[in-house]
Amino acid sequence: MGKTVYDKVIEKLNKNYNCYLTDCYENPEYLSKVRHELFGNASRSITKSIAEHLTEFETKEPISRFVKVMNQESKFPDHNYKERKFNFLEQNLVCPL
């Protein structure tokens, strides 16, 4: 059985930044970059979902910063989208589009 999406994110965070998911609270740009690298433009819906789940906590500065960084990162154009989509399909994963 292949790796789950969660496993892939954790692996990339560890490989690229030597960190774990909990470290992304203080460094949301790590998660944002990994998310964008793995999912491209589809990462925007992931960002939206994260923001919706954190809405009630946005008055707290660290949460507000986290959501802001995640939103900023999701606005960058994705030049490797087609290649990423093909890789997901090739690995029999459901591409979250």
Buried (B, 14 or more C-beta within 10 A) or exposed (E): EEEEBEEBBBEBBBEEBEBEBEBBEEBBBBBBBBBBBBBBBBBBEBBEEBBEEBEEEBEEEEBEBBBEBBBEBBEEEBEEBEEBBEEBEEEEBEBEE
